Amino acid sequence: MATDRTAEVTWHGDLMSGSGRVDSVTSGAIGACFSMALSNGLGQAGHAPEELKTSATVTFQPGEGITKIALAVAGKVPGMDDNAFQEAAKTAKENCPVSKALAAVPEISLSARLES
């Protein structure tokens, strides 16, 4: 039987001067890494986020390993439109070091929402 583990991560500001915390830990590495990668990309584009709230749920199937990762992020990013936020989130998902390390996972999904 498969089991899911979730981490909730909150990040404020850009990567270099910002800070974050992992609010619940059962799968913290991917959520924290994705949040930091997204904050870095946003900061480099001149849109340091006020806040990013990321949830990462990892599904583990005994005998198969990790079969699915679901990322969800809600961001408060002044001066950024939804399309640019979606693209930044997609780029962070593709280039996050942990995502790259887990590239063999059959399904990695992303849901991104820009908040006002």
ABEGO torsion letter per residue (X at the ends): XBBBBBBBBBBBEBAAABBBBBABBABAAAAAAAAAAAAAAAAAAGBBBABBBBBBBBBBBBGAEBABBBBBBBBBBBGBBAAAAAAAAAAAAAABAAAAAAAABABBBBBBBBBX
